[in-house]
Amino acid sequence: REVISCAGPYESPKLLQLSGIGPAKELKEQGVSVLMDLPVGKKIQDRPLTGIISLYTGRPLPPEKNQTILQSEEAIAQWSSGGGGPLGIGYLGITAQLGADGHLFGTFALSPTDFPFEEPRVMVSGCNGNSKSFGTLIINGTNPFTPPTVFPNIFGDPGDFEGVKNCMQRMSALADAFPDDFEMEEVIPGNITID
């Protein structure tokens, strides 16, 4: 007989541990009777997400990607009523695989409530890193409503930081590669050097 646990990356190991399936020593310390001594929660993995936000004041984008149009009351009302419109158009503009470093993405348009700038003409670049590090998760007692303790250990492997650094450099280069008439300026994290 098989049981499939579909409670997510943190709740699935928590559920197994509360049921007595997990590292015996830690389960006993939490007051749980051990059914099976298995390394449940010993290889938790997360992917670091980094980003760069740039504003531009030069060349406007096509209407369907223009923030002024996207933030207009008419566009919001049309989208909210199920009518589609400019907000119904996908906004992801760039994706790329960066080998071992992760996935790079860039976008030019965000939903009207997603961004804090008053007059945004925005390019957001982000990178989901490919982490080699593993963390751990352990329950905190026997109460199923108590969150587990998670030690993500995101930069446990030295290569993880290098991958994030490489990705940040590539994202910054992406903004720098736009023609001068875009007048692109990196605002978050700002003009910093990543060595």
C-alpha positions in Angstrom: 0.0 0.0 0.0 1.3 3.5 -0.9 0.5 6.9 0.5 1.3 10.0 -1.4 1.9 13.2 0.7 1.1 16.4 -1.2 1.3 19.0 1.5 4.2 21.0 -0.1 7.9 21.2 0.5 7.7 22.0 4.2 4.4 20.5 5.3 5.0 17.1 3.7 8.1 16.3 5.7 6.4 17.8 8.8 3.4 15.5 8.3 5.6 12.5 7.9 7.6 13.4 11.0 4.5 14.0 13.1 3.4 10.5 11.9 6.6 9.0 13.3 8.5 8.8 10.0 11.8 10.6 10.1 15.1 10.9 11.9 14.7 8.8 15.1 16.8 10.9 17.4 15.1 14.2 16.5 11.6 12.7 16.6 12.2 11.3 20.1 13.5 14.7 21.2 10.1 16.2 20.0 8.1 13.5 21.8 7.0 11.6 18.7 7.0 7.8 18.7 9.2 6.5 15.9 7.7 4.2 13.3 10.5 4.4 10.7 14.0 5.9 11.1 14.4 7.8 7.7 16.1 11.0 6.7 12.9 12.9 6.2 13.6 16.6 6.3 17.3 16.2 5.8 17.5 17.4 2.2 15.3 20.5 2.0 16.3 22.6 -0.9 15.4 26.2 -1.9 16.5 28.3 -4.8 17.8 31.8 -4.1 15.8 34.4 -6.0 17.6 37.7 -6.8 16.5 40.6 -8.8 17.4 44.0 -10.3 14.8 46.7 -11.0 15.5 49.3 -13.6 13.5 52.4 -14.6 13.6 54.0 -18.0 12.4 57.4 -19.1 13.3 57.3 -22.8 11.7 55.3 -25.6 8.2 54.1 -24.7 7.1 50.5 -25.2 4.2 49.4 -27.4 0.8 50.3 -25.9 0.2 46.8 -24.5 3.4 47.0 -22.5 3.1 50.7 -21.4 2.7 51.2 -17.6 0.6 54.4 -18.0 -2.0 52.4 -20.0 -1.7 49.4 -17.7 -2.4 51.5 -14.7 -5.3 53.4 -16.1 -8.7 53.1 -14.5 -10.2 51.9 -17.8 -7.6 49.1 -18.2 -8.1 48.0 -14.6 -11.9 48.0 -14.9 -11.8 46.1 -18.2 -9.5 43.4 -16.7 -11.4 43.2 -13.4 -14.7 42.6 -15.3 -13.2 39.7 -17.2 -12.9 41.7 -20.4 -9.1 41.2 -20.9 -7.7 44.3 -22.4 -4.0 45.3 -22.0 -3.8 43.6 -18.6 -4.9 40.4 -20.2 -1.7 40.3 -22.3 1.2 38.3 -21.0 4.1 40.4 -19.8 7.1 38.2 -19.6 9.6 39.3 -22.2 12.8 37.5 -21.7 13.8 34.1 -20.4 17.1 32.3 -20.5 18.8 29.3 -19.1 22.1 30.3 -17.5 23.7 26.8 -17.3 24.5 25.9 -13.7 23.7 29.4 -12.4 20.0 29.2 -12.9 17.2 30.8 -15.0 17.2 34.5 -15.9 13.9 36.3 -16.6 13.0 39.8 -17.4 9.7 41.7 -17.7 8.5 45.1 -18.8 5.0 45.3 -17.4 3.6 44.5 -14.0 0.0 44.5 -12.8 -1.2 47.9 -11.5 -0.9 46.9 -7.8 2.5 45.1 -8.0 4.9 48.0 -8.1 5.4 51.0 -5.7 6.7 53.6 -8.1 4.3 56.5 -9.1 5.4 56.7 -12.7 7.0 53.4 -13.5 8.4 52.4 -16.7 10.0 49.3 -15.3 12.2 46.5 -16.3 12.5 43.8 -13.7 15.2 41.1 -14.1 15.3 38.1 -11.9 17.2 35.0 -11.4 16.2 31.7 -9.8 19.5 30.2 -8.8 20.3 26.5 -9.1 21.3 25.7 -5.5 23.6 22.8 -4.7 23.1 23.3 -0.9 20.6 21.4 1.2 19.0 22.4 4.4 17.0 20.6 7.1 13.6 20.7 8.6 12.4 19.4 12.0 9.1 19.6 13.7 8.6 21.6 17.0 6.8 19.2 19.2 3.6 17.2 18.4 1.2 20.0 17.7 0.3 19.9 13.9 -0.4 23.6 13.9 3.1 24.6 15.1 5.4 25.5 12.1 8.5 23.4 11.7 12.0 24.8 12.1 13.6 25.2 8.7 17.3 25.7 8.3 17.6 26.6 4.5 21.4 26.7 4.3 21.0 28.5 1.0 24.7 29.4 0.6 26.1 26.2 2.2 27.9 25.3 -1.0 30.4 28.0 -2.1 29.3 27.5 -5.7 25.8 28.8 -4.8 27.1 32.3 -4.0 29.1 32.3 -7.2 26.1 31.4 -9.2 24.0 34.2 -7.7 26.8 36.6 -8.3 27.2 35.6 -11.9 23.4 35.9 -12.4 23.4 39.4 -10.9 26.2 40.5 -13.2 24.3 39.1 -16.2 21.1 40.9 -15.1 22.9 44.1 -14.8 24.5 43.6 -18.2 21.0 43.0 -19.6 19.9 46.5 -18.5 23.1 48.1 -19.7 22.6 46.5 -23.2 19.5 48.6 -24.0 20.0 51.4 -26.6 20.8 54.8 -25.1 17.4 56.2 -26.0 15.8 54.0 -23.4 17.6 56.0 -20.7 17.7 52.9 -18.5 18.8 53.3 -14.9 19.2 50.5 -12.4 17.4 51.5 -9.1 17.3 48.3 -7.1 19.9 47.3 -5.8 21.4 50.4 -7.5 24.7 51.0 -9.1 26.9 48.6 -7.1 29.9 46.5 -8.1 29.6 42.8 -7.6 33.0 41.2 -7.2 
